[in-house]
Amino acid sequence: MATNKVSFYFRKDFNVTKHGEYKAGTDLLQGDAVKRNQSTKELEIAQNSEEFEGVAFKWLLNTQGTDNLEIPAGQRCLVGVGTDYEFVILGNQEGLQGMNEGEQVAVEAGKFVSPSDGNDAVGEVVQKFPNGEVAVLIY
């Protein structure tokens, strides 16, 4: 089966606001868990679930470019902020690959992982696709 090696998109996004007035404060990948720095107008990596505000992404306006999830530091990008939305990802968030549908996810150093003591869940894995993509619901 032919498929992209990486992907990121919102699957159910009626309850997510896509803010675009930010720059990447450091090198990011689409799908990284981030927080907004209102004074610098930059996106920063969320270190835990408490800091988590949204998911970093950018619009790709080319017509069939190379598969790439990179958001270089300083590049303008967006952040999806909200509740009860789903995104699908492949090629970032390796911790999600080993998780099963229905398992809760928390945030640790910008990545989605299993919850641990003091690091509460921010969502759950809702579907895994045969091509390796994982759908995550953010509460």
LUMVEXVO-334687 format. One record per residue (C-alpha): residue number from 0; chain; x negated, y, z. Coordinates in nm, 3 decimals, decimal comma, m for minus. Each point is the difference from the previous one (the first is absolute). Layout:
<rs>
R    i  ch       c1       c2       c3
R  NUM   A        X        Y        Z
...
</rs>
This chain:
<rs>
R    i  ch       c1       c2       c3
R    0   A    0,000    0,000    0,000
R    1   A   m0,145    0,337   m0,102
R    2   A    0,031    0,267    0,265
R    3   A   m0,168    0,315    0,122
R    4   A   m0,289   m0,051    0,239
R    5   A    0,121    0,290    0,215
R    6   A    0,331    0,174    0,047
R    7   A    0,182    0,245    0,221
R    8   A    0,356    0,123   m0,033
R    9   A    0,304    0,085    0,209
R   10   A    0,270   m0,265   m0,034
R   11   A    0,276    0,150    0,215
R   12   A   m0,078    0,365    0,052
R   13   A    0,324    0,183    0,067
R   14   A   m0,113    0,080    0,355
R   15   A   m0,356    0,106   m0,074
R   16   A   m0,109    0,356   m0,065
R   17   A   m0,295    0,029   m0,234
R   18   A   m0,210    0,295    0,111
R   19   A   m0,264    0,123   m0,242
R   20   A   m0,169    0,296    0,166
R   21   A   m0,294   m0,201    0,133
R   22   A   m0,352   m0,091   m0,104
R   23   A   m0,176   m0,319    0,096
R   24   A   m0,217    0,087    0,301
R   25   A   m0,217   m0,305   m0,076
R   26   A   m0,005   m0,268   m0,268
R   27   A    0,335   m0,179    0,017
R   28   A    0,176   m0,280   m0,183
R   29   A    0,363    0,012   m0,102
R   30   A    0,198   m0,170    0,275
R   31   A   m0,230    0,106    0,284
R   32   A    0,178    0,088    0,324
R   33   A   m0,067    0,369    0,066
R   34   A    0,083    0,299    0,217
R   35   A    0,034    0,361   m0,113
R   36   A   m0,231    0,271    0,128
R   37   A    0,216    0,311   m0,021
R   38   A   m0,285    0,245    0,059
R   39   A   m0,228   m0,130   m0,279
R   40   A    0,282   m0,131   m0,223
R   41   A   m0,189   m0,327   m0,036
R   42   A    0,099   m0,363    0,041
R   43   A   m0,202   m0,194    0,255
R   44   A   m0,012   m0,372    0,081
R   45   A    0,245   m0,095    0,278
R   46   A   m0,200   m0,188    0,263
R   47   A    0,303   m0,172    0,157
R   48   A    0,377   m0,029   m0,023
R   49   A    0,055    0,304    0,220
R   50   A   m0,191    0,225   m0,244
R   51   A    0,167   m0,151   m0,310
R   52   A    0,211    0,250   m0,195
R   53   A    0,012   m0,142   m0,350
R   54   A   m0,157   m0,171   m0,299
R   55   A   m0,249    0,172   m0,232
R   56   A    0,056   m0,017   m0,377
R   57   A   m0,039    0,199   m0,320
R   58   A    0,192    0,029   m0,324
R   59   A   m0,173   m0,165   m0,293
R   60   A    0,080    0,192   m0,315
R   61   A   m0,217   m0,190   m0,244
R   62   A    0,162   m0,262   m0,226
R   63   A   m0,179   m0,328    0,072
R   64   A   m0,321    0,089    0,167
R   65   A   m0,219   m0,227    0,205
R   66   A    0,148   m0,145    0,315
R   67   A   m0,123    0,220    0,282
R   68   A    0,133    0,085    0,345
R   69   A   m0,274    0,249    0,090
R   70   A    0,073    0,351    0,124
R   71   A   m0,337    0,180    0,027
R   72   A   m0,060    0,244    0,285
R   73   A    0,124    0,347   m0,096
R   74   A    0,246   m0,123   m0,265
R   75   A    0,358    0,118    0,031
R   76   A    0,231   m0,283    0,094
R   77   A    0,333   m0,072    0,161
R   78   A    0,120   m0,165    0,317
R   79   A    0,322   m0,195    0,036
R   80   A    0,158    0,090    0,335
R   81   A    0,327   m0,137    0,130
R   82   A    0,177   m0,306    0,135
R   83   A    0,170   m0,304   m0,146
R   84   A   m0,196    0,007   m0,326
R   85   A   m0,187   m0,279   m0,175
R   86   A   m0,321    0,004   m0,197
R   87   A   m0,172   m0,277   m0,197
R   88   A   m0,376   m0,036   m0,003
R   89   A   m0,272   m0,221   m0,148
R   90   A   m0,376    0,056    0,012
R   91   A   m0,008    0,199    0,324
R   92   A    0,115   m0,110    0,344
R   93   A   m0,159   m0,345   m0,008
R   94   A    0,141   m0,069    0,348
R   95   A    0,348   m0,022   m0,153
R   96   A   m0,102   m0,290   m0,226
R   97   A   m0,017   m0,245    0,292
R   98   A    0,327    0,113    0,154
R   99   A    0,339   m0,163   m0,055
R  100   A    0,336    0,153   m0,078
R  101   A    0,161    0,133    0,317
R  102   A   m0,330    0,065    0,183
R  103   A   m0,036    0,344    0,154
R  104   A   m0,282    0,235   m0,099
R  105   A   m0,186    0,264    0,198
R  106   A   m0,270    0,248   m0,106
R  107   A   m0,370   m0,029    0,078
R  108   A   m0,263    0,221   m0,167
R  109   A    0,228    0,080   m0,294
R  110   A    0,097   m0,362   m0,068
R  111   A    0,311   m0,201    0,078
R  112   A   m0,071   m0,285    0,243
R  113   A    0,181   m0,217    0,255
R  114   A    0,110    0,194    0,309
R  115   A   m0,219   m0,026    0,309
R  116   A    0,030    0,114    0,361
R  117   A    0,069    0,374    0,003
R  118   A    0,027    0,018   m0,379
R  119   A    0,369   m0,030   m0,084
R  120   A    0,152   m0,108   m0,330
R  121   A    0,082    0,264   m0,261
R  122   A    0,161   m0,242   m0,246
R  123   A    0,014   m0,355   m0,130
R  124   A   m0,080   m0,213   m0,303
R  125   A    0,329   m0,046   m0,186
R  126   A   m0,110   m0,187   m0,312
R  127   A   m0,303   m0,163   m0,157
R  128   A   m0,015   m0,044   m0,376
R  129   A   m0,170   m0,279   m0,197
R  130   A   m0,245    0,249   m0,156
R  131   A   m0,133    0,097    0,345
R  132   A    0,196    0,322    0,052
R  133   A    0,139    0,055    0,351
R  134   A    0,307    0,210    0,081
R  135   A   m0,009    0,183    0,334
R  136   A    0,293    0,171    0,173
R  137   A   m0,093    0,300    0,216
R  138   A    0,241    0,048    0,293
</rs>
